[in-house]
Amino acid sequence: MQTNLVKQIKKWRELNPNLARNSNVRDYATINELTVLSNLESHNAELIKEGKSKEERFEILNGIAK
């Protein structure tokens, strides 16, 4: 299952192939999208410290993002 944020990023890349090749999607994200991404990155860092596997982290972060 993909989160809404992942779907939005994929759609942006499809609609803006030249920008996607030469830019970071964060350069075009809204403040709300950047806040969500930052929070997920912080959660991911904590999960890594806890020794969670990549698969476990994905499931937990996916649940948080919904």
Backbone as CSV, one residue per row, in Angstrom:
resi,resn,N_x,N_y,N_z,CA_x,CA_y,CA_z,C_x,C_y,C_z
1,MET,0.829,-1.183,0.000,0.000,0.000,0.000,0.873,1.247,0.000
2,GLN,0.492,2.201,-0.800,1.258,3.431,-0.870,0.527,4.543,-0.135
3,THR,1.294,5.379,0.510,0.707,6.523,1.186,0.370,7.591,0.155
4,ASN,-0.457,8.510,0.573,-0.843,9.608,-0.293,0.381,10.420,-0.718
5,LEU,1.327,10.617,0.195,2.535,11.374,-0.118,3.345,10.692,-1.215
6,VAL,3.504,9.380,-1.124,4.246,8.630,-2.142,3.544,8.751,-3.489
7,LYS,2.225,8.655,-3.485,1.455,8.788,-4.728,1.638,10.176,-5.325
8,GLN,1.634,11.193,-4.472,1.818,12.556,-4.959,3.205,12.750,-5.568
9,ILE,4.206,12.185,-4.938,5.574,12.299,-5.459,5.692,11.618,-6.812
10,LYS,5.136,10.418,-6.917,5.186,9.701,-8.202,4.462,10.490,-9.288
11,LYS,3.304,11.051,-8.948,2.548,11.821,-9.929,3.339,13.054,-10.362
12,TRP,3.970,13.737,-9.386,4.772,14.913,-9.715,5.894,14.551,-10.670
13,ARG,6.565,13.428,-10.389,7.673,12.988,-11.262,7.179,12.674,-12.670
14,GLU,5.992,12.076,-12.776,5.436,11.760,-14.092,5.068,13.033,-14.857
15,LEU,4.525,14.010,-14.139,4.102,15.247,-14.782,5.253,16.212,-15.053
16,ASN,6.367,16.040,-14.356,7.506,16.940,-14.475,8.804,16.163,-14.668
17,PRO,8.916,15.399,-15.747,10.094,14.542,-15.909,11.417,15.308,-15.962
18,ASN,11.434,16.476,-16.583,12.684,17.243,-16.658,13.095,17.762,-15.291
19,LEU,12.134,18.260,-14.536,12.446,18.739,-13.183,12.854,17.579,-12.291
20,ALA,12.185,16.447,-12.429,12.490,15.279,-11.598,13.908,14.784,-11.845
21,ARG,14.370,14.911,-13.077,15.710,14.458,-13.424,16.789,15.369,-12.849
22,ASN,16.473,16.669,-12.789,17.491,17.652,-12.420,17.247,18.349,-11.087
23,SER,16.156,18.024,-10.410,15.805,18.707,-9.173,15.353,17.710,-8.124
24,ASN,15.213,18.210,-6.919,14.671,17.417,-5.835,13.213,17.811,-5.653
25,VAL,12.340,16.834,-5.507,10.914,17.104,-5.352,10.667,18.026,-4.154
26,ARG,11.554,17.999,-3.169,11.394,18.869,-1.992,11.456,20.343,-2.360
27,ASP,12.141,20.662,-3.442,12.226,22.056,-3.874,10.863,22.594,-4.294
28,TYR,9.920,21.713,-4.572,8.603,22.103,-5.074,7.472,21.675,-4.136
29,ALA,7.816,21.135,-2.986,6.817,20.665,-2.026,6.254,21.825,-1.218
30,THR,5.035,21.639,-0.748,4.420,22.630,0.130,5.017,22.502,1.525
31,ILE,4.781,23.499,2.350,5.282,23.454,3.720,4.668,22.271,4.475
32,ASN,3.414,21.954,4.194,2.766,20.814,4.846,3.424,19.501,4.446
33,GLU,3.721,19.342,3.163,4.377,18.122,2.685,5.774,17.991,3.283
34,LEU,6.488,19.105,3.375,7.823,19.073,3.960,7.765,18.724,5.448
35,THR,6.740,19.200,6.139,6.573,18.889,7.559,6.314,17.413,7.763
36,VAL,5.431,16.845,6.938,5.134,15.415,7.028,6.398,14.603,6.766
37,LEU,7.116,14.960,5.732,8.344,14.241,5.379,9.374,14.320,6.499
38,SER,9.536,15.488,7.070,10.481,15.663,8.174,10.094,14.800,9.375
39,ASN,8.810,14.772,9.690,8.343,13.963,10.816,8.579,12.474,10.561
40,LEU,8.316,12.028,9.339,8.547,10.615,9.012,10.034,10.275,9.099
41,GLU,10.889,11.195,8.665,12.332,10.961,8.746,12.776,10.863,10.207
42,SER,12.200,11.696,11.068,12.529,11.639,12.497,12.088,10.320,13.114
43,HIS,10.873,9.900,12.770,10.383,8.610,13.261,11.285,7.477,12.770
44,ASN,11.693,7.552,11.508,12.551,6.517,10.937,13.876,6.439,11.682
45,ALA,14.447,7.590,11.999,15.716,7.616,12.735,15.572,6.943,14.101
46,GLU,14.468,7.198,14.773,14.228,6.573,16.078,14.054,5.062,15.935
47,LEU,13.356,4.636,14.899,13.152,3.204,14.672,14.474,2.503,14.365
48,ILE,15.360,3.181,13.651,16.689,2.627,13.371,17.452,2.455,14.678
49,LYS,17.377,3.458,15.557,18.040,3.370,16.864,17.519,2.184,17.673
50,GLU,16.223,1.882,17.487,15.603,0.759,18.199,15.968,-0.591,17.575
51,GLY,16.649,-0.561,16.434,17.073,-1.790,15.786,16.019,-2.447,14.912
52,LYS,15.008,-1.681,14.508,13.950,-2.242,13.653,14.502,-2.504,12.249
53,SER,14.019,-3.564,11.633,14.434,-3.883,10.257,13.772,-2.905,9.289
54,LYS,14.258,-2.889,8.071,13.697,-2.017,7.041,12.222,-2.318,6.835
55,GLU,11.877,-3.600,6.826,10.487,-4.000,6.621,9.608,-3.539,7.774
56,GLU,10.101,-3.694,9.001,9.337,-3.240,10.169,9.137,-1.725,10.134
57,ARG,10.194,-1.011,9.797,10.108,0.447,9.722,9.105,0.882,8.670
58,PHE,9.120,0.218,7.523,8.187,0.558,6.458,6.750,0.407,6.937
59,GLU,6.449,-0.703,7.584,5.085,-0.939,8.071,4.683,0.118,9.095
60,ILE,5.566,0.428,10.027,5.260,1.418,11.066,5.084,2.799,10.457
61,LEU,6.008,3.194,9.594,5.935,4.526,8.985,4.730,4.647,8.059
62,ASN,4.408,3.589,7.368,3.229,3.595,6.498,1.963,3.809,7.339
63,GLY,1.910,3.171,8.494,0.774,3.355,9.387,0.680,4.781,9.913
64,ILE,1.815,5.375,10.222,1.837,6.753,10.710,1.371,7.712,9.610
65,ALA,1.780,7.452,8.392,1.494,8.364,7.280,0.031,8.327,6.839
66,LYS,-0.702,7.309,7.200,-2.101,7.213,6.756,-3.006,8.139,7.499
